[in-house]
Amino acid sequence: MDDLYLAYRKDKNDQLSLLSALKEYWTYFANAFDEPTKVYRKLKKCKKFDDYENAVHTVFDEHDLV
């Protein structure tokens, strides 16, 4: 998943609009976790790439896939 994210980020030249697109993917991905609402909320709040990356790692560390 990290490779896909980095390739997408490189392709979009690090434009912050990419975060909006990634958040849309997470509306679907969040349902794969035990608490989808909490997962999506963490990602929805991100405004910078560093925040997004930290939130993704937190989601995978703190939530179980179902």
C-alpha positions as CSV (number, residue, x, y, z in Angstrom):
1,M,0.0,0.0,0.0
2,D,2.9,2.3,0.7
3,D,4.3,1.8,-2.8
4,L,0.9,2.7,-4.3
5,Y,0.6,5.8,-2.2
6,L,4.1,7.0,-3.1
7,A,3.6,6.4,-6.8
8,Y,0.3,8.2,-6.8
9,R,1.9,11.1,-4.8
10,K,4.8,11.3,-7.3
11,D,2.5,11.2,-10.3
12,K,0.4,14.1,-8.8
13,N,3.5,16.2,-8.0
14,D,2.7,16.3,-4.3
15,Q,-0.4,18.4,-4.8
16,L,-2.6,18.6,-1.7
17,S,-5.6,17.9,-3.8
18,L,-4.3,14.3,-3.8
19,L,-5.4,14.1,-0.1
20,S,-9.0,14.6,-1.1
21,A,-8.8,11.7,-3.6
22,L,-7.1,9.5,-1.0
23,K,-9.8,10.3,1.6
24,E,-12.4,9.2,-1.0
25,Y,-10.7,5.8,-1.2
26,W,-10.8,5.5,2.5
27,T,-14.6,5.8,2.6
28,Y,-14.4,2.3,1.1
29,F,-11.2,1.0,2.8
30,A,-12.5,2.0,6.3
31,N,-15.1,-0.7,6.0
32,A,-12.4,-3.4,6.1
33,F,-11.6,-2.4,9.7
34,D,-13.3,-3.3,13.0
35,E,-14.4,0.3,13.6
36,P,-14.9,2.0,10.2
37,T,-16.3,5.2,11.5
38,K,-13.3,5.9,13.8
39,V,-10.9,4.9,11.0
40,Y,-12.4,7.2,8.5
41,R,-12.5,10.1,11.0
42,K,-8.8,9.8,11.5
43,L,-8.1,10.1,7.8
44,K,-10.7,12.8,7.2
45,K,-9.0,15.3,9.5
46,C,-5.7,15.2,7.6
47,K,-4.6,18.4,5.9
48,K,-0.9,17.5,5.2
49,F,0.9,14.5,3.8
50,D,2.7,13.9,7.1
51,D,-0.6,13.9,8.9
52,Y,-2.0,11.5,6.4
53,E,0.9,9.1,6.6
54,N,0.8,9.1,10.4
55,A,-2.9,8.5,10.4
56,V,-2.6,5.5,8.1
57,H,0.1,3.9,10.2
58,T,-2.0,4.5,13.3
59,V,-5.0,2.9,11.7
60,F,-3.1,-0.2,10.8
61,D,-1.5,-0.3,14.3
62,E,-4.6,0.3,16.3
63,H,-7.4,-1.4,14.4
64,D,-8.1,-4.9,13.3
65,L,-9.0,-5.9,9.8
66,V,-12.3,-7.8,9.6
